[in-house]
């Protein structure tokens, strides 16, 4: 195979892979309960980060609750898995629109 043909084939593979990966990403927002101290939000963030397929987590706390914005790969996780993870850690949550 000529070098230019190999380069074009490799570039096509990289572009196709990037397109498929971004198509499977989804963002969810969770309302998380029992977030009442300075260590709670980091625990929620760490818990969500450990769910397979999660790529980003941002947690904003306020008045005993928190809002967690989670970006995840739909091929590896779903909203139910995120809710279950926080609930198992002692922070019940629900998806919000």
N, CA, C and O atoms as CSV, one atom per row, in Angstrom:
chain,resi,resn,atom,element,x,y,z
A,1,UNK,N,N,0.849,-1.170,0.000
A,1,UNK,CA,C,0.000,0.000,0.000
A,1,UNK,C,C,0.896,1.234,0.000
A,1,UNK,O,O,1.876,1.301,0.742
A,2,UNK,N,N,0.555,2.200,-0.830
A,2,UNK,CA,C,1.335,3.424,-0.922
A,2,UNK,C,C,1.164,4.231,0.356
A,2,UNK,O,O,0.113,4.156,0.993
A,3,UNK,N,N,2.193,5.014,0.750
A,3,UNK,CA,C,2.116,5.796,1.987
A,3,UNK,C,C,0.914,6.731,2.033
A,3,UNK,O,O,0.293,6.867,3.086
A,4,UNK,N,N,0.572,7.374,0.936
A,4,UNK,CA,C,-0.561,8.305,0.945
A,4,UNK,C,C,-1.879,7.558,1.143
A,4,UNK,O,O,-2.790,8.067,1.795
A,5,UNK,N,N,-1.980,6.350,0.579
A,5,UNK,CA,C,-3.183,5.546,0.748
A,5,UNK,C,C,-3.326,5.097,2.192
A,5,UNK,O,O,-4.426,5.104,2.745
A,6,UNK,N,N,-2.192,4.698,2.814
A,6,UNK,CA,C,-2.224,4.302,4.229
A,6,UNK,C,C,-2.643,5.466,5.104
A,6,UNK,O,O,-3.419,5.298,6.045
A,7,UNK,N,N,-2.124,6.658,4.792
A,7,UNK,CA,C,-2.471,7.850,5.567
A,7,UNK,C,C,-3.963,8.157,5.442
A,7,UNK,O,O,-4.622,8.456,6.438
A,8,UNK,N,N,-4.487,8.085,4.244
A,8,UNK,CA,C,-5.908,8.356,4.032
A,8,UNK,C,C,-6.776,7.324,4.759
A,8,UNK,O,O,-7.800,7.677,5.345
A,9,UNK,N,N,-6.371,6.059,4.723
A,9,UNK,CA,C,-7.132,5.016,5.410
A,9,UNK,C,C,-7.105,5.230,6.917
A,9,UNK,O,O,-8.127,5.078,7.585
A,10,UNK,N,N,-5.945,5.579,7.454
A,10,UNK,CA,C,-5.821,5.823,8.893
A,10,UNK,C,C,-6.644,7.036,9.304
A,10,UNK,O,O,-7.315,7.004,10.336
A,11,UNK,N,N,-6.602,8.096,8.521
A,11,UNK,CA,C,-7.373,9.300,8.820
A,11,UNK,C,C,-8.869,8.996,8.791
A,11,UNK,O,O,-9.614,9.474,9.646
A,12,UNK,N,N,-9.311,8.213,7.823
A,12,UNK,CA,C,-10.720,7.834,7.746
A,12,UNK,C,C,-11.149,7.039,8.961
A,12,UNK,O,O,-12.255,7.232,9.465
A,13,UNK,N,N,-10.286,6.141,9.443
A,13,UNK,CA,C,-10.592,5.349,10.629
A,13,UNK,C,C,-10.696,6.237,11.858
A,13,UNK,O,O,-11.603,6.067,12.673
A,14,UNK,N,N,-9.777,7.181,11.999
A,14,UNK,CA,C,-9.801,8.098,13.143
A,14,UNK,C,C,-11.062,8.949,13.110
A,14,UNK,O,O,-11.714,9.117,14.140
A,15,UNK,N,N,-11.412,9.479,11.972
A,15,UNK,CA,C,-12.613,10.305,11.861
A,15,UNK,C,C,-13.873,9.496,12.129
A,15,UNK,O,O,-14.781,9.985,12.801
A,16,UNK,N,N,-13.949,8.285,11.627
A,16,UNK,CA,C,-15.121,7.445,11.852
A,16,UNK,C,C,-15.242,7.085,13.327
A,16,UNK,O,O,-16.347,7.092,13.870
A,17,UNK,N,N,-14.141,6.774,13.978
A,17,UNK,CA,C,-14.154,6.429,15.399
A,17,UNK,C,C,-14.599,7.619,16.231
A,17,UNK,O,O,-15.388,7.455,17.162
A,18,UNK,N,N,-14.119,8.797,15.921
A,18,UNK,CA,C,-14.506,9.997,16.660
A,18,UNK,C,C,-15.985,10.298,16.521
A,18,UNK,O,O,-16.627,10.733,17.477
A,19,UNK,N,N,-16.523,10.072,15.350
A,19,UNK,CA,C,-17.937,10.318,15.113
A,19,UNK,C,C,-18.799,9.350,15.899
A,19,UNK,O,O,-19.811,9.752,16.474
A,20,UNK,N,N,-18.420,8.086,15.936
A,20,UNK,CA,C,-19.210,7.098,16.659
A,20,UNK,C,C,-19.155,7.362,18.159
A,20,UNK,O,O,-20.167,7.209,18.842
A,21,UNK,N,N,-18.003,7.752,18.683
A,21,UNK,CA,C,-17.867,7.972,20.120
A,21,UNK,C,C,-18.725,9.146,20.577
A,21,UNK,O,O,-19.377,9.066,21.618
A,22,UNK,N,N,-18.732,10.228,19.818
A,22,UNK,CA,C,-19.491,11.388,20.255
A,22,UNK,C,C,-20.997,11.183,20.098
A,22,UNK,O,O,-21.783,11.810,20.810
A,23,UNK,N,N,-21.403,10.318,19.179
A,23,UNK,CA,C,-22.833,10.069,18.984
A,23,UNK,C,C,-23.440,9.336,20.175
A,23,UNK,O,O,-24.647,9.426,20.399
A,24,UNK,N,N,-22.620,8.605,20.948
A,24,UNK,CA,C,-23.125,7.829,22.064
A,24,UNK,C,C,-23.098,8.616,23.376
A,24,UNK,O,O,-23.550,8.103,24.400
A,25,UNK,N,N,-22.587,9.827,23.372
A,25,UNK,CA,C,-22.530,10.612,24.599
A,25,UNK,C,C,-23.862,11.271,24.884
A,25,UNK,O,O,-24.553,11.746,23.983
A,26,UNK,N,N,-24.205,11.287,26.167
A,26,UNK,CA,C,-25.448,11.918,26.605
A,26,UNK,C,C,-25.162,12.670,27.901
A,26,UNK,O,O,-24.251,12.318,28.650
A,27,UNK,N,N,-25.942,13.696,28.150
A,27,UNK,CA,C,-25.812,14.451,29.391
A,27,UNK,C,C,-27.095,14.288,30.187
A,27,UNK,O,O,-28.196,14.350,29.640
A,28,UNK,N,N,-26.935,14.079,31.490
A,28,UNK,CA,C,-28.095,13.962,32.383
A,28,UNK,C,C,-27.878,14.880,33.579
A,28,UNK,O,O,-26.749,15.114,34.011
A,29,UNK,N,N,-28.977,15.388,34.099
A,29,UNK,CA,C,-28.935,16.213,35.305
A,29,UNK,C,C,-29.699,15.494,36.394
A,29,UNK,O,O,-30.843,15.082,36.202
A,30,UNK,N,N,-29.052,15.347,37.546
A,30,UNK,CA,C,-29.663,14.679,38.687
A,30,UNK,C,C,-29.858,15.665,39.827
A,30,UNK,O,O,-29.003,16.515,40.076
A,31,UNK,N,N,-30.979,15.550,40.512
A,31,UNK,CA,C,-31.190,16.277,41.757
A,31,UNK,C,C,-30.839,15.296,42.870
A,31,UNK,O,O,-31.471,14.247,43.002
A,32,UNK,N,N,-29.836,15.636,43.664
A,32,UNK,CA,C,-29.295,14.723,44.666
A,32,UNK,C,C,-29.657,15.225,46.065
A,32,UNK,O,O,-29.459,16.398,46.381
A,33,UNK,N,N,-30.184,14.334,46.894
A,33,UNK,CA,C,-30.606,14.667,48.261
A,33,UNK,C,C,-29.486,14.357,49.265
A,33,UNK,O,O,-28.506,13.693,48.929
A,34,UNK,N,N,-29.644,14.843,50.486
A,34,UNK,CA,C,-28.754,14.574,51.626
A,34,UNK,C,C,-27.357,15.170,51.471
A,34,UNK,O,O,-26.417,14.699,52.111
A,35,UNK,N,N,-27.206,16.177,50.650
A,35,UNK,CA,C,-25.908,16.826,50.461
A,35,UNK,C,C,-25.856,17.980,51.463
A,35,UNK,O,O,-26.227,19.112,51.152
A,36,UNK,N,N,-25.387,17.663,52.671
A,36,UNK,CA,C,-25.514,18.621,53.766
A,36,UNK,C,C,-24.195,19.064,54.394
A,36,UNK,O,O,-24.202,19.870,55.324
A,37,UNK,N,N,-23.073,18.559,53.908
A,37,UNK,CA,C,-21.794,18.982,54.483
A,37,UNK,C,C,-20.755,19.160,53.374
A,37,UNK,O,O,-21.016,18.835,52.216
A,38,UNK,N,N,-19.593,19.669,53.729
A,38,UNK,CA,C,-18.580,19.983,52.719
A,38,UNK,C,C,-17.999,18.745,52.040
A,38,UNK,O,O,-17.436,18.851,50.951
A,39,UNK,N,N,-18.127,17.579,52.662
A,39,UNK,CA,C,-17.586,16.370,52.039
A,39,UNK,C,C,-18.607,15.643,51.160
A,39,UNK,O,O,-18.243,14.743,50.402
A,40,UNK,N,N,-19.865,16.022,51.256
A,40,UNK,CA,C,-20.909,15.315,50.506
A,40,UNK,C,C,-20.773,15.471,48.991
A,40,UNK,O,O,-20.793,14.473,48.271
A,41,UNK,N,N,-20.638,16.682,48.502
A,41,UNK,CA,C,-20.553,16.907,47.049
A,41,UNK,C,C,-19.363,16.171,46.428
A,41,UNK,O,O,-19.521,15.561,45.370
A,42,UNK,N,N,-18.167,16.206,47.050
A,42,UNK,CA,C,-17.065,15.424,46.476
A,42,UNK,C,C,-17.341,13.913,46.461
A,42,UNK,O,O,-16.908,13.213,45.546
A,43,UNK,N,N,-18.055,13.418,47.464
A,43,UNK,CA,C,-18.400,11.989,47.479
A,43,UNK,C,C,-19.355,11.674,46.332
A,43,UNK,O,O,-19.193,10.660,45.653
A,44,UNK,N,N,-20.345,12.531,46.111
A,44,UNK,CA,C,-21.288,12.341,45.005
A,44,UNK,C,C,-20.530,12.353,43.676
A,44,UNK,O,O,-20.761,11.502,42.818
A,45,UNK,N,N,-19.637,13.307,43.512
A,45,UNK,CA,C,-18.861,13.406,42.268
A,45,UNK,C,C,-18.014,12.153,42.054
A,45,UNK,O,O,-18.000,11.588,40.961
A,46,UNK,N,N,-17.312,11.724,43.094
A,46,UNK,CA,C,-16.459,10.535,42.980
A,46,UNK,C,C,-17.310,9.297,42.671
A,46,UNK,O,O,-16.925,8.467,41.848
A,47,UNK,N,N,-18.456,9.178,43.326
A,47,UNK,CA,C,-19.349,8.040,43.096
A,47,UNK,C,C,-19.799,7.980,41.638
A,47,UNK,O,O,-19.769,6.916,41.019
A,48,UNK,N,N,-20.213,9.114,41.093
A,48,UNK,CA,C,-20.666,9.152,39.701
A,48,UNK,C,C,-19.517,8.922,38.724
A,48,UNK,O,O,-19.702,8.285,37.687
A,49,UNK,N,N,-18.348,9.431,39.046
A,49,UNK,CA,C,-17.186,9.257,38.172
A,49,UNK,C,C,-16.809,7.783,38.046
A,49,UNK,O,O,-16.270,7.365,37.020
A,50,UNK,N,N,-17.086,7.005,39.071
A,50,UNK,CA,C,-16.732,5.583,39.063
A,50,UNK,C,C,-17.703,4.706,38.282
A,50,UNK,O,O,-17.427,3.524,38.071
A,51,UNK,N,N,-18.820,5.254,37.855
A,51,UNK,CA,C,-19.765,4.484,37.033
A,51,UNK,C,C,-19.129,4.301,35.654
A,51,UNK,O,O,-18.737,5.282,35.022
A,52,UNK,N,N,-19.022,3.052,35.178
A,52,UNK,CA,C,-18.423,2.825,33.859
A,52,UNK,C,C,-19.151,3.627,32.774
A,52,UNK,O,O,-20.380,3.630,32.704
A,53,UNK,N,N,-18.374,4.300,31.938
A,53,UNK,CA,C,-18.929,5.093,30.841
A,53,UNK,C,C,-19.064,6.573,31.143
A,53,UNK,O,O,-19.292,7.365,30.229
A,54,UNK,N,N,-18.927,6.968,32.411
A,54,UNK,CA,C,-19.035,8.387,32.771
A,54,UNK,C,C,-17.727,9.088,32.416
A,54,UNK,O,O,-16.646,8.628,32.783
A,55,UNK,N,N,-17.836,10.202,31.702
A,55,UNK,CA,C,-16.636,10.945,31.306
A,55,UNK,C,C,-16.477,12.269,32.040
A,55,UNK,O,O,-15.353,12.734,32.227
A,56,UNK,N,N,-17.590,12.890,32.464
A,56,UNK,CA,C,-17.519,14.170,33.179
A,56,UNK,C,C,-18.634,14.272,34.199
A,56,UNK,O,O,-19.753,13.809,33.978
A,57,UNK,N,N,-18.296,14.900,35.341
A,57,UNK,CA,C,-19.286,15.133,36.389
A,57,UNK,C,C,-19.041,16.515,36.970
A,57,UNK,O,O,-17.902,16.867,37.275
A,58,UNK,N,N,-20.097,17.299,37.125
A,58,UNK,CA,C,-20.037,18.589,37.820
A,58,UNK,C,C,-21.142,18.579,38.862
A,58,UNK,O,O,-22.291,18.258,38.559
A,59,UNK,N,N,-20.787,18.934,40.093
A,59,UNK,CA,C,-21.763,18.935,41.185
A,59,UNK,C,C,-21.827,20.332,41.778
A,59,UNK,O,O,-20.806,20.911,42.150
A,60,UNK,N,N,-23.044,20.869,41.861
A,60,UNK,CA,C,-23.288,22.169,42.479
A,60,UNK,C,C,-24.191,21.935,43.674
A,60,UNK,O,O,-25.273,21.364,43.537
A,61,UNK,N,N,-23.751,22.375,44.850
A,61,UNK,CA,C,-24.525,22.118,46.067
A,61,UNK,C,C,-25.257,23.359,46.534
A,61,UNK,O,O,-24.894,24.487,46.202
A,62,UNK,N,N,-26.319,23.113,47.329
A,62,UNK,CA,C,-27.074,24.214,47.896
A,62,UNK,C,C,-28.260,23.747,48.715
A,62,UNK,O,O,-29.112,23.013,48.216
A,63,UNK,N,N,-28.321,24.169,49.973
A,63,UNK,CA,C,-29.467,23.918,50.861
A,63,UNK,C,C,-29.845,22.446,51.020
A,63,UNK,O,O,-31.024,22.101,50.941
A,64,UNK,N,N,-28.873,21.590,51.239
A,64,UNK,CA,C,-29.158,20.182,51.497
A,64,UNK,C,C,-29.360,19.320,50.273
A,64,UNK,O,O,-29.505,18.103,50.392
A,65,UNK,N,N,-29.372,19.924,49.099
A,65,UNK,CA,C,-29.460,19.165,47.850
A,65,UNK,C,C,-28.311,19.591,46.949
A,65,UNK,O,O,-27.606,20.561,47.227
A,66,UNK,N,N,-28.142,18.863,45.892
A,66,UNK,CA,C,-27.125,19.213,44.905
A,66,UNK,C,C,-27.672,18.900,43.522
A,66,UNK,O,O,-28.587,18.093,43.366
A,67,UNK,N,N,-27.100,19.548,42.535
A,67,UNK,CA,C,-27.391,19.247,41.144
A,67,UNK,C,C,-26.133,18.660,40.544
A,67,UNK,O,O,-25.070,19.279,40.586
A,68,UNK,N,N,-26.249,17.472,39.989
A,68,UNK,CA,C,-25.116,16.811,39.346
A,68,UNK,C,C,-25.384,16.742,37.850
A,68,UNK,O,O,-26.404,16.209,37.411
A,69,UNK,N,N,-24.465,17.282,37.086
A,69,UNK,CA,C,-24.544,17.205,35.631
A,69,UNK,C,C,-23.516,16.176,35.185
A,69,UNK,O,O,-22.323,16.323,35.449
A,70,UNK,N,N,-23.985,15.138,34.509
A,70,UNK,CA,C,-23.147,13.986,34.189
A,70,UNK,C,C,-23.152,13.743,32.684
A,70,UNK,O,O,-24.212,13.701,32.059
A,71,UNK,N,N,-21.973,13.585,32.112
A,71,UNK,CA,C,-21.830,13.207,30.712
A,71,UNK,C,C,-21.371,11.761,30.690
A,71,UNK,O,O,-20.404,11.403,31.361
A,72,UNK,N,N,-22.065,10.924,29.915
A,72,UNK,CA,C,-21.752,9.500,29.912
A,72,UNK,C,C,-21.981,8.878,28.540
A,72,UNK,O,O,-22.678,9.437,27.693
A,73,UNK,N,N,-21.384,7.719,28.344
A,73,UNK,CA,C,-21.508,6.946,27.119
A,73,UNK,C,C,-22.729,6.040,27.256
A,73,UNK,O,O,-22.775,5.194,28.149
A,74,UNK,N,N,-23.709,6.212,26.386
A,74,UNK,CA,C,-24.959,5.454,26.486
A,74,UNK,C,C,-24.771,3.960,26.208
A,74,UNK,O,O,-25.651,3.160,26.526
A,75,UNK,N,N,-23.653,3.582,25.629
A,75,UNK,CA,C,-23.379,2.166,25.399
A,75,UNK,C,C,-22.910,1.478,26.681
A,75,UNK,O,O,-22.939,0.251,26.777
A,76,UNK,N,N,-22.474,2.274,27.670
A,76,UNK,CA,C,-21.927,1.700,28.896
A,76,UNK,C,C,-22.739,2.026,30.149
A,76,UNK,O,O,-22.623,1.318,31.150
A,77,UNK,N,N,-23.546,3.064,30.120
A,77,UNK,CA,C,-24.306,3.482,31.304
A,77,UNK,C,C,-25.628,4.080,30.867
A,77,UNK,O,O,-25.838,4.398,29.697
A,78,UNK,N,N,-26.513,4.224,31.839
A,78,UNK,CA,C,-27.776,4.915,31.601
A,78,UNK,C,C,-28.131,5.705,32.854
A,78,UNK,O,O,-27.453,5.601,33.876
A,79,UNK,N,N,-29.187,6.486,32.769
A,79,UNK,CA,C,-29.580,7.345,33.888
A,79,UNK,C,C,-29.910,6.503,35.116
A,79,UNK,O,O,-29.595,6.901,36.237
A,80,UNK,N,N,-30.531,5.362,34.926
A,80,UNK,CA,C,-30.870,4.491,36.062
A,80,UNK,C,C,-29.618,4.059,36.822
A,80,UNK,O,O,-29.638,3.980,38.050
A,81,UNK,N,N,-28.534,3.782,36.109
A,81,UNK,CA,C,-27.275,3.399,36.769
A,81,UNK,C,C,-26.699,4.556,37.574
A,81,UNK,O,O,-26.132,4.345,38.646
A,82,UNK,N,N,-26.839,5.779,37.062
A,82,UNK,CA,C,-26.357,6.957,37.788
A,82,UNK,C,C,-27.154,7.163,39.073
A,82,UNK,O,O,-26.583,7.404,40.136
A,83,UNK,N,N,-28.480,7.066,38.965
A,83,UNK,CA,C,-29.358,7.224,40.130
A,83,UNK,C,C,-29.051,6.135,41.161
A,83,UNK,O,O,-28.973,6.413,42.358
A,84,UNK,N,N,-28.882,4.920,40.702
A,84,UNK,CA,C,-28.597,3.801,41.598
A,84,UNK,C,C,-27.268,4.008,42.318
A,84,UNK,O,O,-27.161,3.706,43.507
A,85,UNK,N,N,-26.262,4.514,41.624
A,85,UNK,CA,C,-24.949,4.725,42.241
A,85,UNK,C,C,-25.023,5.743,43.372
A,85,UNK,O,O,-24.478,5.507,44.450
A,86,UNK,N,N,-25.687,6.865,43.142
A,86,UNK,CA,C,-25.776,7.873,44.208
A,86,UNK,C,C,-26.625,7.368,45.362
A,86,UNK,O,O,-26.298,7.607,46.525
A,87,UNK,N,N,-27.705,6.676,45.053
A,87,UNK,CA,C,-28.578,6.141,46.094
A,87,UNK,C,C,-27.833,5.125,46.956
A,87,UNK,O,O,-27.955,5.142,48.180
A,88,UNK,N,N,-27.067,4.246,46.328
A,88,UNK,CA,C,-26.274,3.260,47.073
A,88,UNK,C,C,-25.234,3.940,47.972
A,88,UNK,O,O,-24.851,3.381,49.000
A,89,UNK,N,N,-24.781,5.124,47.599
A,89,UNK,CA,C,-23.796,5.864,48.394
A,89,UNK,C,C,-24.450,6.684,49.497
A,89,UNK,O,O,-23.750,7.365,50.247
A,90,UNK,N,N,-25.783,6.636,49.617
A,90,UNK,CA,C,-26.479,7.374,50.661
A,90,UNK,C,C,-27.017,8.722,50.236
A,90,UNK,O,O,-27.424,9.530,51.070
A,91,UNK,N,N,-27.018,8.964,48.929
A,91,UNK,CA,C,-27.490,10.232,48.381
A,91,UNK,C,C,-28.554,9.960,47.315
A,91,UNK,O,O,-28.254,9.957,46.122
A,92,UNK,N,N,-29.796,9.733,47.749
A,92,UNK,CA,C,-30.860,9.465,46.780
A,92,UNK,C,C,-30.953,10.574,45.738
A,92,UNK,O,O,-30.798,11.752,46.057
A,93,UNK,N,N,-31.203,10.192,44.506
A,93,UNK,CA,C,-31.292,11.201,43.450
A,93,UNK,C,C,-32.392,10.826,42.479
A,93,UNK,O,O,-32.933,9.720,42.499
A,94,UNK,N,N,-32.703,11.796,41.626
A,94,UNK,CA,C,-33.669,11.568,40.549
A,94,UNK,C,C,-33.244,12.420,39.372
A,94,UNK,O,O,-32.634,13.477,39.533
A,95,UNK,N,N,-33.574,11.943,38.199
A,95,UNK,CA,C,-33.262,12.696,36.989
A,95,UNK,C,C,-34.225,13.870,36.870
A,95,UNK,O,O,-35.412,13.739,37.167
A,96,UNK,N,N,-33.718,15.003,36.439
A,96,UNK,CA,C,-34.556,16.174,36.187
A,96,UNK,C,C,-34.423,16.548,34.728
A,96,UNK,O,O,-33.406,16.274,34.091
A,97,UNK,N,N,-35.457,17.173,34.207
A,97,UNK,CA,C,-35.480,17.547,32.789
A,97,UNK,C,C,-34.771,18.841,32.542
A,97,UNK,O,O,-34.699,19.297,31.401
